[in-house]
Amino acid sequence: MHSSFKSMNFDLGQDIDMLRDAVYQFAQGEIAPRAEQIDIDNNFPAELWEQFGAMGLLGMTVEEEYGGTD
């Protein structure tokens, strides 16, 4: 069956691929080993937020004094 819809290009570019891979590696290496305890404590460790900031992941949602880019 032929479709009249054009296929969508989901390639977001090399920068997005690198960002996704960096976040994945961080999550696997830093968060996953502690995830159960984080859930039990119901507290996300401040040092992980700081690492998010150092990676540039907090963006405009977090004020600069806390590591964001407000």
N, C-alpha and C positions, 0 to 999 in steps of 0.2 A: 504494500500500500504506500502510495506516495503522499507525502505531507507538503503542504504549501508553506509551512513554517520554516524559517531559517534556523539552522542549528545555533545554539548559544555557545559562545566562547567563554569558558570559565577560567581561562588562564589570566591570573591577576598580576603576573609579572614576577621577575626574579626577586625583587625586594620583598614582596609579600611571601614568596616561598621561603626566603631566608628567615623572615620574621617568624613564620609558622614553625619552621624547624627549630629555631632557637627557643621558642616558647615550649615546644614539645620536649626538647632535651632538658630544659629547666624543670618542667613539671615532672618528668620521669626521674631526674636525679635528685631534686630537692623536695618536691611535694609528695610524690607517690610513697616514698619510704615512711613518711610521717603522717599520711592521710588518716589512718585509723585513729591515731592519738589526737590529731587535730579535731576529728569528729567527736571523739569522746570528751575532750576538753571544751568543745564548742568555742574555740578560740584560734583565730588564724595568727600565727606568730609574726610579731612586728618585724623581725629580721627578714622575713620573706617579702614583706611589703617594701622594705628598703632595697632588696635585690630587684624587685619589680621596677622600682624607680631608677636604679642604676642601669637597668636594661632599656629604659625609656618606655616602659609599658603602662605607666600610670596616666600619661597624657593630661588632658585638660580636666579630668574628673577629680583630680587631687590637687590641692593647693601646693605651690612650689615649696613652701617650708616643710612639707611632708614628703617631698620627692617628686611631685608632679610638675606640670609645665603651665600652671595657671597663668 
